[in-house]
Amino acid sequence: LQAAALAEIETVGDRSSLDAFKVKYLGKQGEITKLSEGMRHVAKEDRPRFGKALNELRQSVTSRVEEREQSLASQADAEVLSRVDISLPGIPAEQGALHPLTHLLDRAVRIFRRLGFAVAEGPDIEDEWHCFDALNTPQDHPARNEQDTFYLPDGRLLRTHTSTVQIRVMENQAPPVRIIAPGAAYRRDEVDATHLAQFTQMEGLYVDRDVSVADLKGTTEYFFRQLFGSETEVRFRPHFFPFTEPSYEIDIRAKSLGGKWMELAGCGMVDPAVFEAICQKRGDRAFDPDVVSGFAFGFGLDRLAMNLAQVPDIRMLVENDLRFLKQFSAL
Ligand code: PHE
């Protein structure tokens, strides 16, 4: 049987006939398996010898099958290789890069996380209540104008600032509240090198007992110095927003931003009227303005990213031109 099996295997020329060979000899019903079952009929004293011979047989056939398997496999490889020109250059894998806005956003979020701020989100499509009414913005305020705001046919709108997220967070959480909310905002601006109809803002809100203007200044100054270097100068100018009182605009001057004063952010102490609107909506006094106070800020990220990455035209940030995007792999 051994001789027959070993002779037969030499005639095996491909995988499927090798598989057939394995079934015929080594399978459950195979010749060699059948022989082992015959062991029962062998006289007791002959069994060790018979068993040994059987083992040798199985081993020699098995190892020959393995050899055959390997040589068939390398034959197949050689055949494929003969059809492929392995001297052709390969196709290099493309390496992705972070968009300058994403990069800036990641850094900003990391700094605020260290200060205990959590990231909050809200929808881009909003209602007038979250975008204006709850933020103490009167019916006749110019921001509500159709010239400034994108309204949808059903009366909803594209949020004109991320301050909507302040409202959504306070509706659903109790103080202390410490959040930042990066996201898109939309205004009907004429599109040019410095304006898009969609831009990126980052909102911040801190509400607790005894939050003061000093906390607002300390937090925002710390943030801008972390982001743009410890030499960064920060300046607060009195301003007006319906939803904060007092309100300020923040300018900064930093070497990494070209050494010129840049108007960067709006901020202020949350107006008691906003807390009242929240209390009414919630039906409780969790944000009672006689008990809690807070500050809020919002700043645009696009111009900052442009400045940091020296991008001359804001439209480049959204055109997704690979020639533009590829330049930032080193950031
Ligand atoms: N929402 C204001 C804007 O878009 C910025 C702001 C946010 C001002 C929070 C004060 C407090 O200009």
Boltz pocket constraint, residues with backbone or C-beta under 6 A from the ligand:
constraints:
  - pocket:
      binder: B
      contacts: [[A, 160], [A, 161], [A, 162], [A, 163], [A, 204], [A, 241], [A, 244], [A, 248], [A, 265], [A, 266], [A, 267], [A, 268], [A, 296], [A, 297], [A, 298], [A, 299]]
      max_distance: 6.0
